[in-house]
Amino acid sequence: MIKTVFRNKDRTLFFILPLIGILLFIILVFLSALAYDGGNKLNPAASGYSFSNNYLSDLGRAKTLNGLENNLPFYCFNGSLIILCPIFVLYFLYLPILYSENKKTLTVARIGSLFGVFGSICFAGVGFTPVDLYFSPHVFFANWLYRCYCITIIFYAAAFIFIPKKSQVFATAFIIIGMIVAAHILLSDIGLADHFTDSHKIHVLSQKASSIALVFAVPMMVVYNRWQLSTGPVSLSIFALKT
């Protein structure tokens, strides 16, 4: 089994690991939401997890907003983020090799992957700093996670545009995903959500929308990776610096 994985390291790195990582994240987040006892910023006495009123970070609290122990969601949510960190750090370190059709494509892929590595490190940062225990570091890592991944998505959208093949569908999808994440950054970081009547709900829903968009980006990119790997094995090097 181990020898087989090693021989197929390209497929493992670019196909199997990212899919396993994102699937595990989805399962653990759903499990965390189901086990969350309750409370949100607007109503600390509320029961259960509210999609429109609870931030994702509420799942990683040591105690819920209604003051109860949050053991299962705490370990599931924070653990899922910590697991994602090494998977996607490795993924982005080597990903540019699949986008080396020409110099322009490779350059933007390298820049996108650089921010992808930083964003992936922020996964662990968020997981290790529950919002009710380390508020400022948690907000820092959460904000930079979305910022870095927004830049990553934009540069990989450009990479798809520059690829001399029929990749317009990927480029269009990544542009849309980038716009959704950018909208969350504008609403949350710059404070545009504060101009709405129900600013809290706008904050929460924009975070959910950008998170869902980023989750969908993974299998889409993996599909392209699979196509690239079907042409033959690649020579792995960090940021494709040996190409």
C-alpha positions as CSV (number, residue, x, y, z in Angstrom):
1,M,0.0,0.0,0.0
2,I,2.7,2.5,1.0
3,K,4.9,1.6,-2.0
4,T,1.9,2.1,-4.3
5,V,1.2,5.6,-2.9
6,F,4.9,6.5,-3.2
7,R,5.0,5.3,-6.8
8,N,1.9,7.4,-7.5
9,K,3.1,10.4,-5.5
10,D,1.9,12.9,-8.2
11,R,-1.6,11.5,-8.1
12,T,-1.5,11.5,-4.3
13,L,-0.3,15.1,-4.0
14,F,-2.5,16.7,-6.7
15,F,-5.6,14.5,-6.6
16,I,-6.0,12.2,-3.6
17,L,-4.8,14.4,-0.7
18,P,-6.7,17.6,-1.5
19,L,-9.9,15.7,-2.1
20,I,-9.5,13.8,1.2
21,G,-8.6,17.0,3.0
22,I,-11.6,18.9,1.8
23,L,-14.0,16.0,2.3
24,L,-12.8,15.5,5.8
25,F,-13.2,19.2,6.5
26,I,-16.9,19.2,5.2
27,I,-17.7,16.1,7.3
28,L,-16.2,17.5,10.5
29,V,-17.8,20.9,10.0
30,F,-21.2,19.3,9.6
31,L,-20.6,17.1,12.7
32,S,-19.5,20.2,14.6
33,A,-22.6,22.1,13.6
34,L,-24.9,19.3,14.6
35,A,-23.2,19.0,18.0
36,Y,-23.0,22.7,18.8
37,D,-25.2,23.4,21.8
38,G,-26.1,26.9,20.9
39,G,-25.8,30.6,21.2
40,N,-24.8,33.4,18.8
41,K,-23.8,37.0,19.0
42,L,-27.4,38.2,18.6
43,N,-29.0,35.7,20.9
44,P,-26.6,33.9,23.4
45,A,-29.5,31.8,24.6
46,A,-30.4,30.4,21.2
47,S,-30.3,26.6,20.8
48,G,-28.3,24.9,18.2
49,Y,-26.2,26.2,15.3
50,S,-27.7,28.9,13.1
51,F,-26.5,29.0,9.5
52,S,-27.3,32.7,9.2
53,N,-26.4,33.9,12.7
54,N,-23.4,31.8,13.8
55,Y,-19.9,32.3,12.4
56,L,-17.9,29.2,11.4
57,S,-15.5,30.2,14.2
58,D,-18.2,29.7,16.8
59,L,-17.8,26.0,16.1
60,G,-14.2,26.2,17.4
61,R,-15.0,27.9,20.7
62,A,-13.9,26.2,23.9
63,K,-17.3,27.3,25.3
64,T,-20.4,28.1,23.3
65,L,-21.9,31.6,23.5
66,N,-24.5,30.2,26.0
67,G,-21.7,29.2,28.3
68,L,-21.7,25.4,27.8
69,E,-18.6,23.3,27.1
70,N,-18.1,22.8,23.4
71,N,-15.9,19.7,23.4
72,L,-16.9,17.8,20.2
73,P,-17.2,20.9,17.9
74,F,-14.0,22.3,19.4
75,Y,-11.9,19.3,18.5
76,C,-13.7,18.5,15.2
77,F,-13.6,22.1,13.7
78,N,-10.2,23.1,14.9
79,G,-8.7,19.7,14.1
80,S,-10.1,19.8,10.6
81,L,-8.3,23.2,10.0
82,I,-5.0,22.0,11.4
83,I,-5.2,18.9,9.2
84,L,-5.8,21.1,6.1
85,C,-2.7,23.1,6.7
86,P,0.1,20.6,5.8
87,I,-2.0,19.1,3.0
88,F,-2.5,22.4,1.2
89,V,1.0,23.8,2.0
90,L,2.4,20.8,0.2
91,Y,-0.2,21.1,-2.6
92,F,0.6,24.7,-3.4
93,L,4.4,24.3,-3.0
94,Y,4.4,21.8,-6.0
95,L,1.2,22.9,-7.9
96,P,2.9,25.3,-10.4
97,I,4.6,22.3,-12.1
98,L,1.2,21.5,-13.6
99,Y,0.9,25.1,-15.0
100,S,4.2,25.3,-16.9
101,E,2.8,25.4,-20.4
102,N,4.5,28.8,-21.0
103,K,6.4,31.4,-19.0
104,K,3.4,33.6,-18.4
105,T,1.3,30.8,-17.0
106,L,4.0,29.5,-14.8
107,T,4.8,33.0,-13.4
108,V,1.2,33.7,-12.3
109,A,0.9,30.1,-10.9
110,R,4.0,30.6,-8.8
111,I,2.6,33.9,-7.4
112,G,-0.8,32.3,-6.8
113,S,0.8,29.3,-5.0
114,L,3.0,31.6,-2.8
115,F,-0.2,33.2,-1.4
116,G,-1.8,29.7,-1.3
117,V,1.0,28.5,1.0
118,F,0.5,31.6,3.3
119,G,-3.3,31.0,3.3
120,S,-2.8,27.3,4.1
121,I,-0.6,28.3,7.1
122,C,-3.5,30.4,8.3
123,F,-5.7,27.3,8.5
124,A,-3.5,26.1,11.3
125,G,-3.4,29.6,12.8
126,V,-7.2,29.7,13.0
127,G,-7.3,26.2,14.4
128,F,-4.8,26.9,17.1
129,T,-6.4,30.2,18.2
130,P,-10.0,29.6,19.2
131,V,-11.9,32.9,19.0
132,D,-13.0,32.9,22.6
133,L,-9.5,32.2,23.9
134,Y,-7.2,34.2,21.5
135,F,-9.5,36.7,19.8
136,S,-6.9,39.0,18.2
137,P,-4.7,36.3,16.7
138,H,-7.8,34.4,15.6
139,V,-9.1,37.4,13.7
140,F,-5.7,38.0,12.2
141,F,-5.4,34.5,10.8
142,A,-9.0,34.3,9.7
143,N,-8.8,37.6,7.8
144,W,-5.5,36.7,6.1
145,L,-6.8,33.2,5.2
146,Y,-9.5,34.8,3.0
147,R,-7.2,37.5,1.7
148,C,-4.5,35.1,0.7
149,Y,-6.8,32.6,-0.9
150,C,-8.6,35.4,-2.8
151,I,-5.3,36.4,-4.4
152,T,-4.5,32.7,-5.1
153,I,-7.8,32.3,-6.9
154,I,-7.3,35.4,-8.9
155,F,-3.8,34.4,-10.1
156,Y,-4.9,30.9,-10.9
157,A,-7.9,32.3,-12.9
158,A,-5.2,34.3,-14.8
159,A,-3.2,31.0,-15.3
160,F,-6.3,29.3,-16.9
161,I,-6.7,32.3,-19.2
162,F,-3.1,32.1,-20.3
163,I,-3.2,28.3,-20.9
164,P,-3.3,27.7,-24.7
165,K,-6.1,25.2,-24.3
166,K,-9.9,25.2,-23.8
167,S,-9.8,26.2,-20.2
168,Q,-12.3,29.1,-20.3
169,V,-14.7,27.2,-18.0
170,F,-12.1,27.0,-15.3
171,A,-11.1,30.6,-15.8
172,T,-14.7,31.8,-15.6
173,A,-15.5,29.7,-12.5
174,F,-12.4,30.9,-10.7
175,I,-13.2,34.5,-11.5
176,I,-16.6,34.1,-10.0
177,I,-15.2,32.4,-6.9
178,G,-12.6,35.2,-6.6
179,M,-15.4,37.8,-6.8
180,I,-17.4,36.0,-4.0
181,V,-14.3,35.9,-1.7
182,A,-13.4,39.5,-2.6
183,A,-17.0,40.6,-1.7
184,H,-16.6,39.0,1.7
185,I,-13.4,40.8,2.3
186,L,-15.0,44.1,1.3
187,L,-18.0,43.5,3.5
188,S,-16.0,42.2,6.5
189,D,-12.6,43.8,6.5
190,I,-13.5,47.2,5.0
191,G,-16.8,47.3,6.9
192,L,-19.3,47.6,4.0
193,A,-21.6,45.2,5.8
194,D,-22.1,47.8,8.6
195,H,-24.1,49.9,6.1
196,F,-26.8,47.2,6.0
197,T,-29.7,47.1,8.5
198,D,-28.8,43.5,9.5
199,S,-25.1,43.8,9.4
200,H,-24.4,40.8,11.5
201,K,-26.3,38.5,9.2
202,I,-24.5,40.0,6.2
203,H,-21.1,39.3,7.9
204,V,-22.1,35.7,8.6
205,L,-23.6,34.9,5.2
206,S,-20.8,36.5,3.3
207,Q,-18.3,34.3,5.3
208,K,-20.4,31.2,4.5
209,A,-20.6,32.1,0.8
210,S,-16.9,32.7,0.5
211,S,-16.1,29.5,2.4
212,I,-18.4,27.4,0.2
213,A,-16.9,29.0,-2.9
214,L,-13.4,28.1,-1.8
215,V,-14.5,24.5,-1.0
216,F,-15.9,24.2,-4.6
217,A,-12.6,25.5,-6.0
218,V,-10.7,22.4,-4.8
219,P,-12.5,19.7,-6.8
220,M,-12.6,22.0,-9.8
221,M,-8.8,22.4,-9.7
222,V,-8.3,18.7,-9.0
223,V,-10.2,17.9,-12.2
224,Y,-7.7,20.0,-14.2
225,N,-4.8,18.4,-12.3
226,R,-6.1,14.9,-13.3
227,W,-6.1,16.0,-16.9
228,Q,-2.6,17.2,-16.7
229,L,-1.4,14.0,-14.9
230,S,-3.0,11.8,-17.5
231,T,-0.3,13.0,-20.0
232,G,2.4,11.4,-17.9
233,P,4.3,11.8,-14.6
234,V,5.8,15.1,-13.7
235,S,9.1,16.0,-12.1
236,L,8.3,17.5,-8.8
237,S,10.1,20.7,-7.6
238,I,9.1,23.4,-5.3
239,F,7.4,26.2,-7.2
240,A,8.6,24.4,-10.4
241,L,12.0,26.2,-9.9
242,K,13.8,23.4,-11.8
243,T,11.8,23.7,-15.0
